[in-house]
Amino acid sequence: MPSPWTWRRDWLLFDAGDLLSLALQNGTPETALAKSVARLEDGSPASRAGELIDVIVKEVEAMNQPDSQGAADADVPAEES
């Protein structure tokens, strides 16, 4: 049986994901979120939530580049229903 800490960590990550989603859906800039998370001395994020935010920032920056396709699978056609 997993330790209570594992459950708490899972709940914490779940809640962080929900809060991140709500913030982005309500117009919070991803760069503002990136500035708000704890960082280590080398500038890297101190948490999994911070790592996720950094990935989102990189994807948005890639999408805003001229002739960019954003995510690696952006050229995959959508399935028709």
PDB file of N, CA, C and O in Angstrom:
ATOM      1  N   MET A   1       0.845  -1.181   0.000  1.00  0.00           N
ATOM      2  CA  MET A   1       0.000   0.000   0.000  1.00  0.00           C
ATOM      3  C   MET A   1       0.895   1.251   0.000  1.00  0.00           C
ATOM      4  O   MET A   1       1.850   1.326   0.773  1.00  0.00           O
ATOM      5  N   PRO A   2       0.589   2.228  -0.864  1.00  0.00           N
ATOM      6  CA  PRO A   2       1.408   3.447  -0.918  1.00  0.00           C
ATOM      7  C   PRO A   2       1.357   4.205   0.412  1.00  0.00           C
ATOM      8  O   PRO A   2       0.382   4.131   1.160  1.00  0.00           O
ATOM      9  N   SER A   3       2.419   4.917   0.669  1.00  0.00           N
ATOM     10  CA  SER A   3       2.476   5.710   1.895  1.00  0.00           C
ATOM     11  C   SER A   3       1.520   6.897   1.796  1.00  0.00           C
ATOM     12  O   SER A   3       1.169   7.328   0.698  1.00  0.00           O
ATOM     13  N   PRO A   4       1.099   7.424   2.951  1.00  0.00           N
ATOM     14  CA  PRO A   4       0.237   8.618   2.921  1.00  0.00           C
ATOM     15  C   PRO A   4       0.891   9.785   2.189  1.00  0.00           C
ATOM     16  O   PRO A   4       0.196  10.600   1.583  1.00  0.00           O
ATOM     17  N   TRP A   5       2.237   9.878   2.238  1.00  0.00           N
ATOM     18  CA  TRP A   5       2.915  10.968   1.527  1.00  0.00           C
ATOM     19  C   TRP A   5       2.682  10.861   0.025  1.00  0.00           C
ATOM     20  O   TRP A   5       2.489  11.874  -0.647  1.00  0.00           O
ATOM     21  N   THR A   6       2.699   9.631  -0.508  1.00  0.00           N
ATOM     22  CA  THR A   6       2.458   9.445  -1.948  1.00  0.00           C
ATOM     23  C   THR A   6       1.082   9.966  -2.307  1.00  0.00           C
ATOM     24  O   THR A   6       0.922  10.654  -3.315  1.00  0.00           O
ATOM     25  N   TRP A   7       0.087   9.646  -1.496  1.00  0.00           N
ATOM     26  CA  TRP A   7      -1.264  10.137  -1.773  1.00  0.00           C
ATOM     27  C   TRP A   7      -1.315  11.655  -1.713  1.00  0.00           C
ATOM     28  O   TRP A   7      -1.917  12.299  -2.572  1.00  0.00           O
ATOM     29  N   ARG A   8      -0.681  12.218  -0.697  1.00  0.00           N
ATOM     30  CA  ARG A   8      -0.686  13.684  -0.570  1.00  0.00           C
ATOM     31  C   ARG A   8       0.017  14.339  -1.746  1.00  0.00           C
ATOM     32  O   ARG A   8      -0.439  15.362  -2.256  1.00  0.00           O
ATOM     33  N   ARG A   9       1.128  13.749  -2.178  1.00  0.00           N
ATOM     34  CA  ARG A   9       1.853  14.305  -3.324  1.00  0.00           C
ATOM     35  C   ARG A   9       0.980  14.236  -4.571  1.00  0.00           C
ATOM     36  O   ARG A   9       0.919  15.196  -5.340  1.00  0.00           O
ATOM     37  N   ASP A  10       0.306  13.111  -4.775  1.00  0.00           N
ATOM     38  CA  ASP A  10      -0.577  12.972  -5.930  1.00  0.00           C
ATOM     39  C   ASP A  10      -1.703  13.996  -5.890  1.00  0.00           C
ATOM     40  O   ASP A  10      -2.043  14.590  -6.913  1.00  0.00           O
ATOM     41  N   TRP A  11      -2.280  14.204  -4.714  1.00  0.00           N
ATOM     42  CA  TRP A  11      -3.359  15.194  -4.586  1.00  0.00           C
ATOM     43  C   TRP A  11      -2.831  16.588  -4.846  1.00  0.00           C
ATOM     44  O   TRP A  11      -3.493  17.402  -5.490  1.00  0.00           O
ATOM     45  N   LEU A  12      -1.641  16.862  -4.348  1.00  0.00           N
ATOM     46  CA  LEU A  12      -1.037  18.174  -4.546  1.00  0.00           C
ATOM     47  C   LEU A  12      -0.799  18.443  -6.034  1.00  0.00           C
ATOM     48  O   LEU A  12      -1.083  19.536  -6.524  1.00  0.00           O
ATOM     49  N   LEU A  13      -0.276  17.443  -6.749  1.00  0.00           N
ATOM     50  CA  LEU A  13      -0.041  17.611  -8.185  1.00  0.00           C
ATOM     51  C   LEU A  13      -1.356  17.751  -8.946  1.00  0.00           C
ATOM     52  O   LEU A  13      -1.442  18.534  -9.891  1.00  0.00           O
ATOM     53  N   PHE A  14      -2.370  17.005  -8.546  1.00  0.00           N
ATOM     54  CA  PHE A  14      -3.683  17.112  -9.179  1.00  0.00           C
ATOM     55  C   PHE A  14      -4.247  18.521  -8.988  1.00  0.00           C
ATOM     56  O   PHE A  14      -4.712  19.148  -9.940  1.00  0.00           O
ATOM     57  N   ASP A  15      -4.199  19.010  -7.746  1.00  0.00           N
ATOM     58  CA  ASP A  15      -4.703  20.355  -7.456  1.00  0.00           C
ATOM     59  C   ASP A  15      -3.904  21.421  -8.203  1.00  0.00           C
ATOM     60  O   ASP A  15      -4.478  22.378  -8.721  1.00  0.00           O
ATOM     61  N   ALA A  16      -2.580  21.258  -8.260  1.00  0.00           N
ATOM     62  CA  ALA A  16      -1.744  22.227  -8.977  1.00  0.00           C
ATOM     63  C   ALA A  16      -2.120  22.256 -10.458  1.00  0.00           C
ATOM     64  O   ALA A  16      -2.175  23.326 -11.064  1.00  0.00           O
ATOM     65  N   GLY A  17      -2.375  21.095 -11.035  1.00  0.00           N
ATOM     66  CA  GLY A  17      -2.794  21.039 -12.437  1.00  0.00           C
ATOM     67  C   GLY A  17      -4.115  21.746 -12.665  1.00  0.00           C
ATOM     68  O   GLY A  17      -4.278  22.471 -13.646  1.00  0.00           O
ATOM     69  N   ASP A  18      -5.062  21.534 -11.753  1.00  0.00           N
ATOM     70  CA  ASP A  18      -6.355  22.219 -11.865  1.00  0.00           C
ATOM     71  C   ASP A  18      -6.201  23.732 -11.763  1.00  0.00           C
ATOM     72  O   ASP A  18      -6.786  24.476 -12.550  1.00  0.00           O
ATOM     73  N   LEU A  19      -5.415  24.184 -10.793  1.00  0.00           N
ATOM     74  CA  LEU A  19      -5.213  25.627 -10.625  1.00  0.00           C
ATOM     75  C   LEU A  19      -4.502  26.239 -11.824  1.00  0.00           C
ATOM     76  O   LEU A  19      -4.836  27.345 -12.250  1.00  0.00           O
ATOM     77  N   LEU A  20      -3.532  25.530 -12.362  1.00  0.00           N
ATOM     78  CA  LEU A  20      -2.825  26.005 -13.554  1.00  0.00           C
ATOM     79  C   LEU A  20      -3.782  26.107 -14.734  1.00  0.00           C
ATOM     80  O   LEU A  20      -3.766  27.095 -15.468  1.00  0.00           O
ATOM     81  N   SER A  21      -4.603  25.101 -14.916  1.00  0.00           N
ATOM     82  CA  SER A  21      -5.579  25.120 -16.003  1.00  0.00           C
ATOM     83  C   SER A  21      -6.545  26.290 -15.872  1.00  0.00           C
ATOM     84  O   SER A  21      -6.812  26.994 -16.846  1.00  0.00           O
ATOM     85  N   LEU A  22      -7.065  26.496 -14.674  1.00  0.00           N
ATOM     86  CA  LEU A  22      -7.990  27.614 -14.458  1.00  0.00           C
ATOM     87  C   LEU A  22      -7.317  28.953 -14.716  1.00  0.00           C
ATOM     88  O   LEU A  22      -7.912  29.840 -15.328  1.00  0.00           O
ATOM     89  N   ALA A  23      -6.087  29.106 -14.255  1.00  0.00           N
ATOM     90  CA  ALA A  23      -5.373  30.366 -14.470  1.00  0.00           C
ATOM     91  C   ALA A  23      -5.194  30.647 -15.956  1.00  0.00           C
ATOM     92  O   ALA A  23      -5.417  31.771 -16.406  1.00  0.00           O
ATOM     93  N   LEU A  24      -4.796  29.636 -16.718  1.00  0.00           N
ATOM     94  CA  LEU A  24      -4.591  29.835 -18.155  1.00  0.00           C
ATOM     95  C   LEU A  24      -5.907  30.089 -18.877  1.00  0.00           C
ATOM     96  O   LEU A  24      -5.964  30.925 -19.778  1.00  0.00           O
ATOM     97  N   GLN A  25      -6.962  29.382 -18.494  1.00  0.00           N
ATOM     98  CA  GLN A  25      -8.264  29.579 -19.129  1.00  0.00           C
ATOM     99  C   GLN A  25      -8.840  30.964 -18.856  1.00  0.00           C
ATOM    100  O   GLN A  25      -9.647  31.473 -19.633  1.00  0.00           O
ATOM    101  N   ASN A  26      -8.425  31.564 -17.757  1.00  0.00           N
ATOM    102  CA  ASN A  26      -8.939  32.885 -17.389  1.00  0.00           C
ATOM    103  C   ASN A  26      -7.988  34.014 -17.748  1.00  0.00           C
ATOM    104  O   ASN A  26      -8.132  35.134 -17.258  1.00  0.00           O
ATOM    105  N   GLY A  27      -7.013  33.718 -18.608  1.00  0.00           N
ATOM    106  CA  GLY A  27      -6.192  34.769 -19.181  1.00  0.00           C
ATOM    107  C   GLY A  27      -4.903  35.110 -18.473  1.00  0.00           C
ATOM    108  O   GLY A  27      -4.254  36.093 -18.829  1.00  0.00           O
ATOM    109  N   THR A  28      -4.507  34.329 -17.479  1.00  0.00           N
ATOM    110  CA  THR A  28      -3.227  34.611 -16.829  1.00  0.00           C
ATOM    111  C   THR A  28      -2.103  34.270 -17.805  1.00  0.00           C
ATOM    112  O   THR A  28      -2.049  33.140 -18.291  1.00  0.00           O
ATOM    113  N   PRO A  29      -1.214  35.199 -18.105  1.00  0.00           N
ATOM    114  CA  PRO A  29      -0.129  34.894 -19.044  1.00  0.00           C
ATOM    115  C   PRO A  29       0.777  33.793 -18.487  1.00  0.00           C
ATOM    116  O   PRO A  29       1.086  33.771 -17.296  1.00  0.00           O
ATOM    117  N   GLU A  30       1.189  32.898 -19.355  1.00  0.00           N
ATOM    118  CA  GLU A  30       2.056  31.795 -18.930  1.00  0.00           C
ATOM    119  C   GLU A  30       3.380  32.314 -18.376  1.00  0.00           C
ATOM    120  O   GLU A  30       3.974  31.696 -17.492  1.00  0.00           O
ATOM    121  N   THR A  31       3.839  33.446 -18.895  1.00  0.00           N
ATOM    122  CA  THR A  31       5.090  34.013 -18.379  1.00  0.00           C
ATOM    123  C   THR A  31       4.922  34.521 -16.949  1.00  0.00           C
ATOM    124  O   THR A  31       5.867  34.457 -16.163  1.00  0.00           O
ATOM    125  N   ALA A  32       3.749  35.020 -16.599  1.00  0.00           N
ATOM    126  CA  ALA A  32       3.488  35.447 -15.222  1.00  0.00           C
ATOM    127  C   ALA A  32       3.495  34.242 -14.294  1.00  0.00           C
ATOM    128  O   ALA A  32       4.005  34.317 -13.176  1.00  0.00           O
ATOM    129  N   LEU A  33       2.932  33.136 -14.753  1.00  0.00           N
ATOM    130  CA  LEU A  33       2.955  31.916 -13.951  1.00  0.00           C
ATOM    131  C   LEU A  33       4.389  31.430 -13.753  1.00  0.00           C
ATOM    132  O   LEU A  33       4.763  30.999 -12.663  1.00  0.00           O
ATOM    133  N   ALA A  34       5.188  31.505 -14.819  1.00  0.00           N
ATOM    134  CA  ALA A  34       6.583  31.053 -14.738  1.00  0.00           C
ATOM    135  C   ALA A  34       7.373  31.890 -13.734  1.00  0.00           C
ATOM    136  O   ALA A  34       8.251  31.374 -13.042  1.00  0.00           O
ATOM    137  N   LYS A  35       7.061  33.171 -13.660  1.00  0.00           N
ATOM    138  CA  LYS A  35       7.763  34.047 -12.707  1.00  0.00           C
ATOM    139  C   LYS A  35       7.308  33.811 -11.273  1.00  0.00           C
ATOM    140  O   LYS A  35       8.018  34.164 -10.331  1.00  0.00           O
ATOM    141  N   SER A  36       6.132  33.218 -11.099  1.00  0.00           N
ATOM    142  CA  SER A  36       5.568  33.073  -9.755  1.00  0.00           C
ATOM    143  C   SER A  36       5.981  31.790  -9.039  1.00  0.00           C
ATOM    144  O   SER A  36       5.750  31.661  -7.837  1.00  0.00           O
ATOM    145  N   VAL A  37       6.585  30.839  -9.750  1.00  0.00           N
ATOM    146  CA  VAL A  37       6.945  29.570  -9.103  1.00  0.00           C
ATOM    147  C   VAL A  37       8.332  29.651  -8.475  1.00  0.00           C
ATOM    148  O   VAL A  37       9.173  30.448  -8.891  1.00  0.00           O
ATOM    149  N   ALA A  38       8.553  28.814  -7.472  1.00  0.00           N
ATOM    150  CA  ALA A  38       9.860  28.756  -6.809  1.00  0.00           C
ATOM    151  C   ALA A  38      10.902  28.226  -7.781  1.00  0.00           C
ATOM    152  O   ALA A  38      10.631  27.327  -8.578  1.00  0.00           O
ATOM    153  N   ARG A  39      12.090  28.796  -7.702  1.00  0.00           N
ATOM    154  CA  ARG A  39      13.181  28.403  -8.584  1.00  0.00           C
ATOM    155  C   ARG A  39      14.432  28.121  -7.767  1.00  0.00           C
ATOM    156  O   ARG A  39      14.637  28.686  -6.692  1.00  0.00           O
ATOM    157  N   LEU A  40      15.261  27.235  -8.300  1.00  0.00           N
ATOM    158  CA  LEU A  40      16.549  26.931  -7.679  1.00  0.00           C
ATOM    159  C   LEU A  40      17.559  28.006  -8.061  1.00  0.00           C
ATOM    160  O   LEU A  40      17.260  28.875  -8.881  1.00  0.00           O
ATOM    161  N   GLU A  41      18.733  27.957  -7.485  1.00  0.00           N
ATOM    162  CA  GLU A  41      19.758  28.973  -7.749  1.00  0.00           C
ATOM    163  C   GLU A  41      20.118  29.076  -9.224  1.00  0.00           C
ATOM    164  O   GLU A  41      20.453  30.160  -9.702  1.00  0.00           O
ATOM    165  N   ASP A  42      20.055  27.959  -9.958  1.00  0.00           N
ATOM    166  CA  ASP A  42      20.408  27.980 -11.378  1.00  0.00           C
ATOM    167  C   ASP A  42      19.255  28.430 -12.274  1.00  0.00           C
ATOM    168  O   ASP A  42      19.396  28.460 -13.496  1.00  0.00           O
ATOM    169  N   GLY A  43      18.117  28.780 -11.673  1.00  0.00           N
ATOM    170  CA  GLY A  43      16.974  29.256 -12.438  1.00  0.00           C
ATOM    171  C   GLY A  43      15.991  28.179 -12.834  1.00  0.00           C
ATOM    172  O   GLY A  43      14.926  28.485 -13.371  1.00  0.00           O
ATOM    173  N   SER A  44      16.320  26.930 -12.584  1.00  0.00           N
ATOM    174  CA  SER A  44      15.405  25.838 -12.932  1.00  0.00           C
ATOM    175  C   SER A  44      14.271  25.775 -11.907  1.00  0.00           C
ATOM    176  O   SER A  44      14.441  26.184 -10.759  1.00  0.00           O
ATOM    177  N   PRO A  45      13.112  25.259 -12.329  1.00  0.00           N
ATOM    178  CA  PRO A  45      11.978  25.196 -11.407  1.00  0.00           C
ATOM    179  C   PRO A  45      12.257  24.242 -10.247  1.00  0.00           C
ATOM    180  O   PRO A  45      12.949  23.237 -10.409  1.00  0.00           O
ATOM    181  N   ALA A  46      11.714  24.569  -9.084  1.00  0.00           N
ATOM    182  CA  ALA A  46      11.925  23.765  -7.887  1.00  0.00           C
ATOM    183  C   ALA A  46      10.846  22.701  -7.700  1.00  0.00           C
ATOM    184  O   ALA A  46      10.911  21.924  -6.747  1.00  0.00           O
ATOM    185  N   SER A  47       9.861  22.653  -8.587  1.00  0.00           N
ATOM    186  CA  SER A  47       8.762  21.687  -8.429  1.00  0.00           C
ATOM    187  C   SER A  47       8.320  21.156  -9.784  1.00  0.00           C
ATOM    188  O   SER A  47       8.682  21.688 -10.833  1.00  0.00           O
ATOM    189  N   ARG A  48       7.528  20.091  -9.730  1.00  0.00           N
ATOM    190  CA  ARG A  48       6.950  19.530 -10.960  1.00  0.00           C
ATOM    191  C   ARG A  48       6.009  20.535 -11.621  1.00  0.00           C
ATOM    192  O   ARG A  48       5.966  20.637 -12.847  1.00  0.00           O
ATOM    193  N   ALA A  49       5.267  21.266 -10.818  1.00  0.00           N
ATOM    194  CA  ALA A  49       4.360  22.278 -11.385  1.00  0.00           C
ATOM    195  C   ALA A  49       5.164  23.329 -12.143  1.00  0.00           C
ATOM    196  O   ALA A  49       4.763  23.757 -13.226  1.00  0.00           O
ATOM    197  N   GLY A  50       6.288  23.744 -11.585  1.00  0.00           N
ATOM    198  CA  GLY A  50       7.150  24.699 -12.269  1.00  0.00           C
ATOM    199  C   GLY A  50       7.706  24.146 -13.567  1.00  0.00           C
ATOM    200  O   GLY A  50       7.819  24.872 -14.555  1.00  0.00           O
ATOM    201  N   GLU A  51       8.058  22.857 -13.572  1.00  0.00           N
ATOM    202  CA  GLU A  51       8.547  22.222 -14.805  1.00  0.00           C
ATOM    203  C   GLU A  51       7.462  22.247 -15.875  1.00  0.00           C
ATOM    204  O   GLU A  51       7.740  22.531 -17.040  1.00  0.00           O
ATOM    205  N   LEU A  52       6.231  21.951 -15.482  1.00  0.00           N
ATOM    206  CA  LEU A  52       5.121  21.964 -16.429  1.00  0.00           C
ATOM    207  C   LEU A  52       4.903  23.367 -16.992  1.00  0.00           C
ATOM    208  O   LEU A  52       4.686  23.528 -18.193  1.00  0.00           O
ATOM    209  N   ILE A  53       4.960  24.371 -16.136  1.00  0.00           N
ATOM    210  CA  ILE A  53       4.794  25.748 -16.595  1.00  0.00           C
ATOM    211  C   ILE A  53       5.893  26.114 -17.590  1.00  0.00           C
ATOM    212  O   ILE A  53       5.618  26.764 -18.599  1.00  0.00           O
ATOM    213  N   ASP A  54       7.123  25.708 -17.323  1.00  0.00           N
ATOM    214  CA  ASP A  54       8.221  26.001 -18.256  1.00  0.00           C
ATOM    215  C   ASP A  54       7.983  25.349 -19.617  1.00  0.00           C
ATOM    216  O   ASP A  54       8.291  25.944 -20.650  1.00  0.00           O
ATOM    217  N   VAL A  55       7.441  24.138 -19.625  1.00  0.00           N
ATOM    218  CA  VAL A  55       7.119  23.465 -20.890  1.00  0.00           C
ATOM    219  C   VAL A  55       6.050  24.248 -21.644  1.00  0.00           C
ATOM    220  O   VAL A  55       6.145  24.423 -22.859  1.00  0.00           O
ATOM    221  N   ILE A  56       5.037  24.717 -20.925  1.00  0.00           N
ATOM    222  CA  ILE A  56       3.975  25.498 -21.559  1.00  0.00           C
ATOM    223  C   ILE A  56       4.539  26.778 -22.153  1.00  0.00           C
ATOM    224  O   ILE A  56       4.190  27.140 -23.277  1.00  0.00           O
ATOM    225  N   VAL A  57       5.401  27.468 -21.422  1.00  0.00           N
ATOM    226  CA  VAL A  57       6.019  28.706 -21.923  1.00  0.00           C
ATOM    227  C   VAL A  57       6.795  28.415 -23.203  1.00  0.00           C
ATOM    228  O   VAL A  57       6.686  29.171 -24.168  1.00  0.00           O
ATOM    229  N   LYS A  58       7.573  27.339 -23.230  1.00  0.00           N
ATOM    230  CA  LYS A  58       8.348  26.996 -24.427  1.00  0.00           C
ATOM    231  C   LYS A  58       7.449  26.687 -25.612  1.00  0.00           C
ATOM    232  O   LYS A  58       7.756  27.074 -26.739  1.00  0.00           O
ATOM    233  N   GLU A  59       6.341  25.994 -25.373  1.00  0.00           N
ATOM    234  CA  GLU A  59       5.408  25.671 -26.455  1.00  0.00           C
ATOM    235  C   GLU A  59       4.763  26.937 -27.013  1.00  0.00           C
ATOM    236  O   GLU A  59       4.637  27.085 -28.228  1.00  0.00           O
ATOM    237  N   VAL A  60       4.359  27.844 -26.138  1.00  0.00           N
ATOM    238  CA  VAL A  60       3.742  29.097 -26.595  1.00  0.00           C
ATOM    239  C   VAL A  60       4.756  29.905 -27.394  1.00  0.00           C
ATOM    240  O   VAL A  60       4.424  30.456 -28.444  1.00  0.00           O
ATOM    241  N   GLU A  61       5.996  29.977 -26.900  1.00  0.00           N
ATOM    242  CA  GLU A  61       7.035  30.700 -27.633  1.00  0.00           C
ATOM    243  C   GLU A  61       7.274  30.069 -28.995  1.00  0.00           C
ATOM    244  O   GLU A  61       7.463  30.783 -29.980  1.00  0.00           O
ATOM    245  N   ALA A  62       7.269  28.740 -29.070  1.00  0.00           N
ATOM    246  CA  ALA A  62       7.478  28.051 -30.348  1.00  0.00           C
ATOM    247  C   ALA A  62       6.322  28.320 -31.305  1.00  0.00           C
ATOM    248  O   ALA A  62       6.533  28.486 -32.506  1.00  0.00           O
ATOM    249  N   MET A  63       5.107  28.365 -30.776  1.00  0.00           N
ATOM    250  CA  MET A  63       3.938  28.625 -31.633  1.00  0.00           C
ATOM    251  C   MET A  63       3.955  30.046 -32.173  1.00  0.00           C
ATOM    252  O   MET A  63       3.417  30.302 -33.250  1.00  0.00           O
ATOM    253  N   ASN A  64       4.561  30.970 -31.446  1.00  0.00           N
ATOM    254  CA  ASN A  64       4.589  32.367 -31.861  1.00  0.00           C
ATOM    255  C   ASN A  64       5.737  32.690 -32.814  1.00  0.00           C
ATOM    256  O   ASN A  64       5.831  33.812 -33.310  1.00  0.00           O
ATOM    257  N   GLN A  65       6.600  31.728 -33.070  1.00  0.00           N
ATOM    258  CA  GLN A  65       7.706  31.937 -34.003  1.00  0.00           C
ATOM    259  C   GLN A  65       7.185  31.837 -35.439  1.00  0.00           C
ATOM    260  O   GLN A  65       6.324  31.004 -35.721  1.00  0.00           O
ATOM    261  N   PRO A  66       7.694  32.674 -36.349  1.00  0.00           N
ATOM    262  CA  PRO A  66       7.282  32.567 -37.751  1.00  0.00           C
ATOM    263  C   PRO A  66       7.643  31.190 -38.298  1.00  0.00           C
ATOM    264  O   PRO A  66       8.692  30.636 -37.968  1.00  0.00           O
ATOM    265  N   ASP A  67       6.776  30.651 -39.125  1.00  0.00           N
ATOM    266  CA  ASP A  67       6.973  29.346 -39.753  1.00  0.00           C
ATOM    267  C   ASP A  67       7.129  28.226 -38.734  1.00  0.00           C
ATOM    268  O   ASP A  67       7.783  27.220 -39.012  1.00  0.00           O
ATOM    269  N   SER A  68       6.542  28.389 -37.570  1.00  0.00           N
ATOM    270  CA  SER A  68       6.631  27.371 -36.523  1.00  0.00           C
ATOM    271  C   SER A  68       5.393  26.504 -36.548  1.00  0.00           C
ATOM    272  O   SER A  68       4.299  26.956 -36.886  1.00  0.00           O
ATOM    273  N   GLN A  69       5.590  25.244 -36.183  1.00  0.00           N
ATOM    274  CA  GLN A  69       4.458  24.345 -36.088  1.00  0.00           C
ATOM    275  C   GLN A  69       4.133  24.041 -34.638  1.00  0.00           C
ATOM    276  O   GLN A  69       3.277  23.195 -34.379  1.00  0.00           O
ATOM    277  N   GLY A  70       4.776  24.688 -33.690  1.00  0.00           N
ATOM    278  CA  GLY A  70       4.467  24.473 -32.283  1.00  0.00           C
ATOM    279  C   GLY A  70       4.897  23.107 -31.828  1.00  0.00           C
ATOM    280  O   GLY A  70       6.064  22.737 -31.963  1.00  0.00           O
ATOM    281  N   ALA A  71       3.975  22.363 -31.295  1.00  0.00           N
ATOM    282  CA  ALA A  71       4.271  21.032 -30.767  1.00  0.00           C
ATOM    283  C   ALA A  71       4.771  20.107 -31.873  1.00  0.00           C
ATOM    284  O   ALA A  71       4.481  20.311 -33.052  1.00  0.00           O
ATOM    285  N   ALA A  72       5.510  19.110 -31.477  1.00  0.00           N
ATOM    286  CA  ALA A  72       6.132  18.187 -32.428  1.00  0.00           C
ATOM    287  C   ALA A  72       5.102  17.466 -33.286  1.00  0.00           C
ATOM    288  O   ALA A  72       5.394  17.127 -34.433  1.00  0.00           O
ATOM    289  N   ASP A  73       3.903  17.223 -32.760  1.00  0.00           N
ATOM    290  CA  ASP A  73       2.898  16.488 -33.522  1.00  0.00           C
ATOM    291  C   ASP A  73       1.873  17.410 -34.175  1.00  0.00           C
ATOM    292  O   ASP A  73       0.779  16.961 -34.516  1.00  0.00           O
ATOM    293  N   ALA A  74       2.200  18.679 -34.355  1.00  0.00           N
ATOM    294  CA  ALA A  74       1.259  19.638 -34.917  1.00  0.00           C
ATOM    295  C   ALA A  74       0.898  19.324 -36.362  1.00  0.00           C
ATOM    296  O   ALA A  74      -0.146  19.769 -36.838  1.00  0.00           O
ATOM    297  N   ASP A  75       1.735  18.568 -37.076  1.00  0.00           N
ATOM    298  CA  ASP A  75       1.418  18.253 -38.464  1.00  0.00           C
ATOM    299  C   ASP A  75       0.553  17.008 -38.607  1.00  0.00           C
ATOM    300  O   ASP A  75       0.255  16.593 -39.728  1.00  0.00           O
ATOM    301  N   VAL A  76       0.145  16.408 -37.499  1.00  0.00           N
ATOM    302  CA  VAL A  76      -0.715  15.255 -37.547  1.00  0.00           C
ATOM    303  C   VAL A  76      -2.151  15.732 -37.770  1.00  0.00           C
ATOM    304  O   VAL A  76      -2.677  16.513 -36.977  1.00  0.00           O
ATOM    305  N   PRO A  77      -2.791  15.258 -38.859  1.00  0.00           N
ATOM    306  CA  PRO A  77      -4.153  15.734 -39.126  1.00  0.00           C
ATOM    307  C   PRO A  77      -5.127  15.274 -38.056  1.00  0.00           C
ATOM    308  O   PRO A  77      -4.976  14.193 -37.486  1.00  0.00           O
ATOM    309  N   ALA A  78      -6.123  16.099 -37.790  1.00  0.00           N
ATOM    310  CA  ALA A  78      -7.158  15.745 -36.817  1.00  0.00           C
ATOM    311  C   ALA A  78      -8.039  14.656 -37.395  1.00  0.00           C
ATOM    312  O   ALA A  78      -8.254  14.587 -38.605  1.00  0.00           O
ATOM    313  N   GLU A  79      -8.543  13.812 -36.519  1.00  0.00           N
ATOM    314  CA  GLU A  79      -9.463  12.773 -36.961  1.00  0.00           C
ATOM    315  C   GLU A  79     -10.808  13.400 -37.263  1.00  0.00           C
ATOM    316  O   GLU A  79     -11.278  14.283 -36.545  1.00  0.00           O
ATOM    317  N   GLU A  80     -11.415  12.931 -38.332  1.00  0.00           N
ATOM    318  CA  GLU A  80     -12.738  13.421 -38.673  1.00  0.00           C
ATOM    319  C   GLU A  80     -13.766  12.570 -37.963  1.00  0.00           C
ATOM    320  O   GLU A  80     -13.606  11.357 -37.833  1.00  0.00           O
ATOM    321  N   SER A  81     -14.835  13.223 -37.500  1.00  0.00           N
ATOM    322  CA  SER A  81     -15.869  12.467 -36.788  1.00  0.00           C
ATOM    323  C   SER A  81     -16.982  12.032 -37.707  1.00  0.00           C
ATOM    324  O   SER A  81     -17.931  11.385 -37.264  1.00  0.00           O
TER     325      SER A  81
END
